[in-house]
Amino acid sequence: GGAAATESSSSSSKQPAAEPPAKSYLLSNPSRVTKAQQRYCVFDLDQRYVPVAASSLKPSGVIMLVDRQPDEPEDAAPIAAPPVSAADDDAPMPEPFEWTIPVPGDAAASS
């Protein structure tokens, strides 16, 4: 098995070197930012809609926007709901159960 790996690595060395990773890029869906990504994300304040408090907010969670050009007509496309097929059935409802609020220090609550 080692000979095959050596052959494939020698043939791949003739390919050009990979480009370095981009220092920044635009997210197509910025609402899906993980906590680990937050420190690398910034608001583009040159947009028409900007966060109300861009200087104090992290780029995640619920963010209120303000229209910087309220007198101009909006250029927004209508949103269409995705088609629903028979395969998109909802998950079955869970069985009924009773839940009681755990009391701190109660041994029965921790078991």
DSSP file (Angstrom, degrees, kcal/mol; ACC not computed):
  #  RESIDUE AA STRUCTURE BP1 BP2  ACC     N-H-->O    O-->H-N    N-H-->O    O-->H-N    TCO  KAPPA ALPHA  PHI   PSI    X-CA   Y-CA   Z-CA
    1    1 A G     >        0   0    0      0, 0.0     4,-1.2     0, 0.0     3,-0.1   0.000 360.0 360.0 360.0 -26.9    0.0    0.0    0.0
    2    2 A G  H  >  +     0   0    0      1,-0.2     4,-1.8     2,-0.2     5,-0.1   0.827 360.0  57.9 -69.7 -32.1    3.0    2.4    0.6
    3    3 A A  H  > S+     0   0    0      1,-0.2     4,-2.1     2,-0.2    -1,-0.2   0.888 104.3  51.3 -65.8 -38.7    4.2    2.3   -3.0
    4    4 A A  H  > S+     0   0    0      1,-0.2     4,-2.2     2,-0.2    -1,-0.2   0.893 109.1  50.8 -65.8 -38.5    0.8    3.6   -4.3
    5    5 A A  H  X S+     0   0    0     -4,-1.2     4,-1.9     1,-0.2    -1,-0.2   0.884 109.4  51.1 -66.5 -37.3    0.8    6.5   -1.8
    6    6 A T  H  X S+     0   0    0     -4,-1.8     4,-1.8     2,-0.2    -2,-0.2   0.898 110.1  49.5 -66.1 -40.6    4.4    7.4   -2.9
    7    7 A E  H  X S+     0   0    0     -4,-2.1     4,-1.7     1,-0.2    -2,-0.2   0.920 111.3  47.9 -65.4 -43.7    3.4    7.4   -6.6
    8    8 A S  H  X S+     0   0    0     -4,-2.2     4,-1.5     1,-0.2    -1,-0.2   0.862 111.2  51.0 -68.8 -33.5    0.3    9.6   -6.1
    9    9 A S  H  X S+     0   0    0     -4,-1.9     4,-0.9     1,-0.2    -1,-0.2   0.863 108.8  51.0 -72.6 -32.8    2.2   12.1   -4.0
   10   10 A S  H  < S+     0   0    0     -4,-1.8     4,-0.3     1,-0.2    -1,-0.2   0.850 111.0  48.4 -71.8 -32.0    5.0   12.5   -6.5
   11   11 A S  H >< S+     0   0    0     -4,-1.7     3,-0.8     1,-0.2    -1,-0.2   0.818 109.4  52.8 -75.7 -29.2    2.5   13.1   -9.3
   12   12 A S  H >< S+     0   0    0     -4,-1.5     3,-1.4     1,-0.2    -1,-0.2   0.693  93.2  72.9 -78.4 -16.6    0.6   15.7   -7.2
   13   13 A S  T 3< S+     0   0    0     -4,-0.9    -1,-0.2     1,-0.3    -2,-0.2   0.681  86.4  65.6 -71.1 -14.6    3.8   17.7   -6.6
   14   14 A K  T <  S+     0   0    0     -3,-0.8    -1,-0.3    -4,-0.3    -2,-0.2   0.610  82.7  97.0 -79.9 -11.8    3.8   18.9  -10.2
   15   15 A Q  S <  S-     0   0    0     -3,-1.4     3,-0.1    -4,-0.1    -3,-0.0  -0.436  89.1 -94.0 -76.3 152.6    0.6   20.9   -9.5
   16   16 A P        -     0   0    0      0, 0.0    -1,-0.1     0, 0.0     3,-0.1  -0.258  50.7 -89.7 -64.4 154.6    0.8   24.6   -8.7
   17   17 A A        -     0   0    0      1,-0.1     2,-0.1    -3,-0.1    -4,-0.0  -0.319  48.0-102.6 -64.8 146.0    1.0   25.6   -5.1
   18   18 A A        -     0   0    0      1,-0.1    -1,-0.1    -3,-0.1    -3,-0.0  -0.364  37.7-106.7 -69.3 148.6   -2.4   26.3   -3.4
   19   19 A E        -     0   0    0      1,-0.1    -1,-0.1    -3,-0.1     3,-0.1  -0.452  39.3-102.2 -72.4 147.8   -3.4   29.9   -2.8
   20   20 A P        -     0   0    0      0, 0.0    -1,-0.1     0, 0.0     3,-0.1  -0.361  49.6 -88.6 -66.7 153.4   -3.2   31.2    0.7
   21   21 A P        -     0   0    0      0, 0.0     2,-0.0     0, 0.0    -3,-0.0  -0.282  50.0 -97.2 -63.7 148.9   -6.6   31.4    2.5
   22   22 A A        -     0   0    0      1,-0.1     3,-0.1    -3,-0.1    -3,-0.0  -0.343  19.6-141.9 -65.3 144.7   -8.6   34.7    2.1
   23   23 A K  S    S+     0   0    0      1,-0.2     2,-0.3    -3,-0.1    -1,-0.1   0.741  84.0   5.4 -79.5 -23.9   -8.2   37.2    4.9
   24   24 A S        +     0   0    0      2,-0.0     2,-0.3    17,-0.0    -1,-0.2  -0.986  64.2 173.0-153.7 158.6  -11.9   38.1    4.6
   25   25 A Y        -     0   0    0     -2,-0.3     2,-0.4    -3,-0.1     0, 0.0  -0.974  33.7-104.2-160.8 159.9  -15.0   37.1    2.7
   26   26 A L        -     0   0    0     -2,-0.3     2,-0.4     2,-0.0     3,-0.0  -0.737  29.5-134.1 -91.8 136.8  -18.7   37.8    2.6
   27   27 A L        -     0   0    0     -2,-0.4     6,-0.0     1,-0.1     4,-0.0  -0.740   1.4-149.4 -87.5 135.6  -21.2   35.3    4.1
   28   28 A S  S    S+     0   0    0     -2,-0.4    -1,-0.1     1,-0.3    -2,-0.0   0.775  99.0  25.9 -74.7 -23.9  -24.2   34.6    2.0
   29   29 A N  S >  S+     0   0    0      3,-0.1     3,-1.9     1,-0.1    -1,-0.3  -0.679  70.6 177.3-135.8  80.1  -26.2   34.0    5.2
   30   30 A P  T 3  S+     0   0    0      0, 0.0     3,-0.4     0, 0.0    -1,-0.1   0.577  70.4  79.3 -66.8  -6.2  -24.6   36.0    8.0
   31   31 A S  T 3  S+     0   0    0      1,-0.2     2,-0.4    29,-0.1    30,-0.2   0.577  82.4  69.1 -75.2  -5.6  -27.3   34.9   10.4
   32   32 A R    <   +     0   0    0     -3,-1.9     2,-0.5    28,-0.1    -1,-0.2  -0.450  66.9 142.3-108.9  59.2  -25.5   31.6   10.8
   33   33 A V        -     0   0    0     -2,-0.4    28,-0.2    -3,-0.4     2,-0.1  -0.869  41.1-141.9-101.1 127.3  -22.4   32.9   12.6
   34   34 A T    >>  -     0   0    0     -2,-0.5     4,-1.1     1,-0.1     3,-0.6  -0.395  26.1-108.4 -82.2 164.9  -21.0   30.6   15.3
   35   35 A K  H >> S+     0   0    0      1,-0.2     3,-0.5     2,-0.2     4,-0.5   0.880 121.1  55.3 -60.2 -37.6  -19.6   31.9   18.6
   36   36 A A  H 34 S+     0   0    0      1,-0.2     3,-0.3     2,-0.1    -1,-0.2   0.800 108.9  48.1 -66.0 -27.7  -16.1   31.0   17.4
   37   37 A Q  H X> S+     0   0    0     -3,-0.6     3,-1.8     1,-0.2     4,-0.6   0.658  87.9  87.6 -85.3 -17.0  -16.6   33.1   14.2
   38   38 A Q  H X< S+     0   0    0     -4,-1.1     3,-1.3    -3,-0.5    -1,-0.2   0.859  82.4  55.9 -54.5 -42.3  -17.9   36.2   16.0
   39   39 A R  T 3< S+     0   0    0     -4,-0.5    -1,-0.3    -3,-0.3    -2,-0.1   0.697 109.3  48.1 -68.3 -15.5  -14.5   37.8   16.6
   40   40 A Y  T <4 S+     0   0    0     -3,-1.8     2,-0.4    -4,-0.1    -1,-0.3   0.496  96.2  88.6 -99.0  -5.5  -13.7   37.7   12.9
   41   41 A C    <<  +     0   0    0     -3,-1.3     2,-0.3    -4,-0.6   -17,-0.0  -0.760  50.3 175.6 -99.9 138.8  -17.1   39.2   11.7
   42   42 A V        -     0   0    0     -2,-0.4     2,-0.3    16,-0.1    16,-0.1  -0.948  32.5-105.9-135.3 157.0  -17.7   42.9   11.3
   43   43 A F        -     0   0    0     -2,-0.3     2,-1.0    11,-0.2     7,-0.1  -0.608  23.7-130.8 -81.2 142.4  -20.6   44.9   10.0
   44   44 A D    >   -     0   0    0     -2,-0.3     3,-1.3     1,-0.1    -1,-0.0  -0.821  23.7-172.7 -90.4  99.8  -20.3   46.6    6.6
   45   45 A L  T 3  S+     0   0    0     -2,-1.0    -1,-0.1     1,-0.3     5,-0.1   0.398  73.1  75.4 -80.2   4.2  -21.4   50.1    7.6
   46   46 A D  T 3  S+     0   0    0      3,-0.1    -1,-0.3    -3,-0.0     2,-0.1   0.390  77.8 101.9 -90.5   2.2  -21.5   51.2    3.9
   47   47 A Q  S <  S-     0   0    0     -3,-1.3    21,-0.1     2,-0.1     3,-0.1  -0.322  83.6-117.3 -80.6 165.7  -24.7   49.3    3.4
   48   48 A R  S    S+     0   0    0      1,-0.2    20,-2.8    19,-0.1     2,-0.6   0.918 105.3  48.6 -68.5 -44.1  -28.2   50.8    3.2
   49   49 A Y  E    S+A   67   0A   0     18,-0.2    18,-0.2    19,-0.1    -1,-0.2  -0.881  74.5 170.5-102.3 122.2  -29.4   48.9    6.3
   50   50 A V  E     -A   66   0A   0     16,-2.0    16,-2.9    -2,-0.6    -5,-0.1  -0.900  40.9 -87.6-128.2 156.0  -27.0   49.0    9.3
   51   51 A P  E >   -A   65   0A   0      0, 0.0     3,-1.0     0, 0.0    14,-0.3  -0.339  32.9-127.2 -61.7 143.9  -27.3   47.9   12.9
   52   52 A V  T 3  S+     0   0    0     12,-2.4     2,-0.2     1,-0.3     3,-0.1   0.901 108.5  21.7 -59.0 -42.6  -28.9   50.5   15.2
   53   53 A A  T >> S+     0   0    0     11,-0.3     3,-1.2     1,-0.1     4,-1.1  -0.547  75.7 159.8-125.1  65.5  -25.9   50.2   17.6
   54   54 A A  T <4 S+     0   0    0     -3,-1.0     3,-0.2     1,-0.3   -11,-0.2   0.804  70.7  58.2 -61.0 -32.0  -23.2   48.7   15.4
   55   55 A S  T 34 S+     0   0    0      1,-0.2    -1,-0.3    -3,-0.1    -2,-0.0   0.767 114.6  34.8 -72.4 -23.4  -20.3   49.8   17.7
   56   56 A S  T <4 S+     0   0    0     -3,-1.2     2,-0.3     2,-0.1    -1,-0.2   0.507 101.4  88.2-109.8  -4.9  -21.6   47.9   20.7
   57   57 A L     <  -     0   0    0     -4,-1.1     6,-0.0    -3,-0.2     0, 0.0  -0.706  67.0-133.8-100.1 146.1  -23.1   44.8   19.1
   58   58 A K        -     0   0    0     -2,-0.3     2,-2.4     2,-0.2   -16,-0.1  -0.674  37.4-106.4 -84.2 150.8  -21.6   41.5   18.3
   59   59 A P  S    S+     0   0    0      0, 0.0     2,-0.3     0, 0.0   -26,-0.1  -0.253  92.9  69.8 -78.4  55.6  -22.5   40.3   14.8
   60   60 A S  S    S+     0   0    0     -2,-2.4    -2,-0.2     2,-0.1     2,-0.1  -0.964  72.5  36.0-157.6 170.7  -24.9   37.6   16.0
   61   61 A G  S    S-     0   0    0     -2,-0.3     2,-0.5   -30,-0.2   -28,-0.1  -0.396 108.5 -19.3  79.1-160.3  -28.2   37.1   17.7
   62   62 A V        -     0   0    0     -2,-0.1     2,-0.5     2,-0.0    -2,-0.1  -0.729  69.0-170.6 -84.8 125.0  -31.1   39.4   17.0
   63   63 A I        -     0   0    0     -2,-0.5     2,-0.3    -4,-0.1    -2,-0.1  -0.972  15.3-141.6-124.2 124.1  -29.9   42.7   15.4
   64   64 A M        -     0   0    0     -2,-0.5   -12,-2.4   -11,-0.0   -11,-0.3  -0.668  21.8-154.8 -82.5 135.8  -32.1   45.7   14.9
   65   65 A L  E     -A   51   0A   0     -2,-0.3     2,-0.4   -14,-0.3   -16,-0.1  -0.812   7.2-152.8-112.8 152.6  -31.4   47.6   11.6
   66   66 A V  E     -A   50   0A   0    -16,-2.9   -16,-2.0    -2,-0.3     2,-0.7  -0.967  21.0-124.7-121.9 141.1  -32.0   51.2   10.6
   67   67 A D  E     -A   49   0A   0     -2,-0.4   -18,-0.2   -18,-0.2   -19,-0.1  -0.763  17.1-167.3 -86.1 115.3  -32.6   52.3    7.0
   68   68 A R  S    S+     0   0    0    -20,-2.8    -1,-0.1    -2,-0.7   -19,-0.1   0.592  87.8  42.2 -78.8 -10.3  -30.0   55.0    6.1
   69   69 A Q    >   +     0   0    0    -21,-0.2     3,-1.4     1,-0.1    -1,-0.3  -0.475  66.7 155.8-130.8  61.3  -31.9   55.9    3.0
   70   70 A P  T 3  S+     0   0    0      0, 0.0    -1,-0.1     0, 0.0     4,-0.1   0.715  70.4  58.7 -66.1 -20.7  -35.6   55.9    4.1
   71   71 A D  T 3  S+     0   0    0     -3,-0.1    -2,-0.0     2,-0.1    -3,-0.0   0.632  91.4  83.1 -84.2 -12.9  -36.7   58.3    1.3
   72   72 A E  S <  S-     0   0    0     -3,-1.4    -3,-0.1     1,-0.1     2,-0.0  -0.641  92.1 -99.7 -89.8 148.7  -35.5   56.0   -1.5
   73   73 A P        -     0   0    0      0, 0.0     2,-0.2     0, 0.0    -1,-0.1  -0.360  42.5-107.9 -65.9 146.1  -37.7   53.1   -2.7
   74   74 A E        -     0   0    0     -4,-0.1     2,-0.6     1,-0.1     0, 0.0  -0.498  17.8-152.4 -75.4 142.2  -36.8   49.7   -1.4
   75   75 A D        +     0   0    0     -2,-0.2     2,-0.4     2,-0.0    -1,-0.1  -0.665  42.7 144.1-111.5  72.3  -35.2   47.3   -3.7
   76   76 A A        -     0   0    0     -2,-0.6    -2,-0.0     3,-0.0     3,-0.0  -0.930  43.2-137.7-118.5 135.5  -36.3   44.0   -2.1
   77   77 A A        -     0   0    0     -2,-0.4     2,-0.1     1,-0.1    -2,-0.0  -0.661  32.1-104.9 -86.5 144.1  -37.3   40.8   -3.8
   78   78 A P        -     0   0    0      0, 0.0     2,-0.5     0, 0.0    -1,-0.1  -0.385  32.8-125.6 -66.6 147.6  -40.4   39.0   -2.5
   79   79 A I        -     0   0    0     -2,-0.1     2,-0.4    -3,-0.0    -3,-0.0  -0.838  21.6-156.7 -98.2 127.5  -39.6   35.9   -0.5
   80   80 A A        -     0   0    0     -2,-0.5     0, 0.0     3,-0.0     0, 0.0  -0.846  19.6-117.9-104.7 139.7  -41.2   32.6   -1.7
   81   81 A A        -     0   0    0     -2,-0.4     3,-0.1     1,-0.1    -1,-0.0  -0.477  38.0-104.9 -70.3 143.7  -41.9   29.7    0.6
   82   82 A P        -     0   0    0      0, 0.0    -1,-0.1     0, 0.0     2,-0.0  -0.359  43.9 -93.8 -67.5 151.1  -40.0   26.5   -0.4
   83   83 A P        -     0   0    0      0, 0.0     2,-0.5     0, 0.0    -3,-0.0  -0.352  37.2-137.0 -65.8 146.6  -42.1   23.8   -2.0
   84   84 A V        -     0   0    0     -3,-0.1     2,-0.2     3,-0.0     5,-0.0  -0.902  22.0-174.3-108.2 130.6  -43.4   21.1    0.4
   85   85 A S    >   -     0   0    0     -2,-0.5     3,-1.6     1,-0.1     0, 0.0  -0.717  41.6-102.7-116.6 171.1  -43.3   17.5   -0.6
   86   86 A A  G >  S+     0   0    0      1,-0.3     3,-0.7    -2,-0.2    -1,-0.1   0.777 119.7  62.7 -62.8 -26.8  -44.7   14.3    1.1
   87   87 A A  G 3  S+     0   0    0      1,-0.2    -1,-0.3     2,-0.0    -3,-0.0   0.630  88.4  72.5 -74.1 -12.6  -41.2   13.5    2.3
   88   88 A D  G <   +     0   0    0     -3,-1.6    -1,-0.2     2,-0.0    -2,-0.1   0.005  68.6 150.9 -91.8  29.4  -41.1   16.7    4.3
   89   89 A D    <   -     0   0    0     -3,-0.7    -3,-0.0     1,-0.1     2,-0.0  -0.251  50.0-106.3 -61.2 148.4  -43.6   15.4    7.0
   90   90 A D        -     0   0    0      1,-0.1    -1,-0.1     3,-0.0     3,-0.1  -0.329  39.0 -95.8 -70.6 157.2  -43.2   16.8   10.5
   91   91 A A        -     0   0    0      1,-0.1    -1,-0.1    -2,-0.0     0, 0.0  -0.378  52.0 -90.5 -67.6 153.0  -41.7   14.7   13.2
   92   92 A P        -     0   0    0      0, 0.0    -1,-0.1     0, 0.0    -3,-0.0  -0.317  47.3 -99.4 -65.4 150.7  -44.2   12.8   15.4
   93   93 A M        -     0   0    0      1,-0.1     2,-0.0    -3,-0.1    -3,-0.0  -0.412  42.3-109.2 -67.6 143.6  -45.5   14.6   18.5
   94   94 A P        -     0   0    0      0, 0.0    -1,-0.1     0, 0.0     3,-0.1  -0.331  37.4 -95.6 -71.2 158.5  -43.8   13.5   21.8
   95   95 A E        -     0   0    0      1,-0.1     0, 0.0    -2,-0.0     0, 0.0  -0.424  49.8 -94.4 -69.0 147.7  -45.6   11.5   24.4
   96   96 A P        +     0   0    0      0, 0.0     2,-0.3     0, 0.0    -1,-0.1  -0.320  53.7 171.2 -61.7 146.9  -47.2   13.6   27.2
   97   97 A F        -     0   0    0     -3,-0.1     2,-0.4     2,-0.0     0, 0.0  -0.968  30.4-120.8-151.3 164.2  -45.1   13.9   30.3
   98   98 A E        -     0   0    0     -2,-0.3     2,-0.4     2,-0.0     0, 0.0  -0.911  24.2-169.2-111.1 139.8  -45.0   15.8   33.6
   99   99 A W        -     0   0    0     -2,-0.4     2,-0.4     3,-0.0    -2,-0.0  -0.993   2.5-166.3-129.9 133.8  -42.2   18.1   34.6
  100  100 A T        -     0   0    0     -2,-0.4     3,-0.0     3,-0.0    -2,-0.0  -0.918  33.6-103.5-117.4 147.9  -41.6   19.6   38.0
  101  101 A I        -     0   0    0     -2,-0.4     2,-0.1     1,-0.1     8,-0.0  -0.509  42.0-118.6 -68.5 125.8  -39.2   22.4   38.7
  102  102 A P        -     0   0    0      0, 0.0    -1,-0.1     0, 0.0    -3,-0.0  -0.407  20.6-136.6 -67.8 141.7  -36.0   21.0   40.3
  103  103 A V    >   -     0   0    0     -2,-0.1     3,-2.2     3,-0.0     6,-0.2  -0.872  26.1-110.0 -98.9 126.2  -35.3   22.3   43.8
  104  104 A P  T 3  S+     0   0    0      0, 0.0     3,-0.1     0, 0.0    -1,-0.0  -0.291 103.4  17.0 -56.4 134.2  -31.6   23.1   44.4
  105  105 A G  T 3  S+     0   0    0      1,-0.3     2,-0.6     2,-0.1     3,-0.1   0.347  88.2 135.4  85.6  -5.7  -30.0   20.6   46.8
  106  106 A D    X>  -     0   0    0     -3,-2.2     4,-0.9     1,-0.2     3,-0.7  -0.674  45.6-155.5 -78.9 118.6  -32.8   18.0   46.3
  107  107 A A  H 3> S+     0   0    0     -2,-0.6     4,-0.5     1,-0.2     3,-0.4   0.828  92.5  58.2 -63.6 -33.1  -31.1   14.6   45.9
  108  108 A A  H >4 S+     0   0    0      1,-0.2     3,-0.6     2,-0.2    -1,-0.2   0.811 100.5  57.8 -68.9 -28.7  -34.1   13.3   43.9
  109  109 A A  H <4 S+     0   0    0     -3,-0.7    -1,-0.2     1,-0.2    -2,-0.2   0.796 104.0  51.7 -71.2 -28.8  -33.7   16.1   41.3
  110  110 A S  H 3<        0   0    0     -4,-0.9    -1,-0.2    -3,-0.4    -2,-0.2   0.561 360.0 360.0 -87.8  -7.0  -30.1   15.1   40.5
  111  111 A S    <<        0   0    0     -3,-0.6    -1,-0.2    -4,-0.5    -2,-0.2   0.456 360.0 360.0 -98.0 360.0  -30.9   11.4   39.9
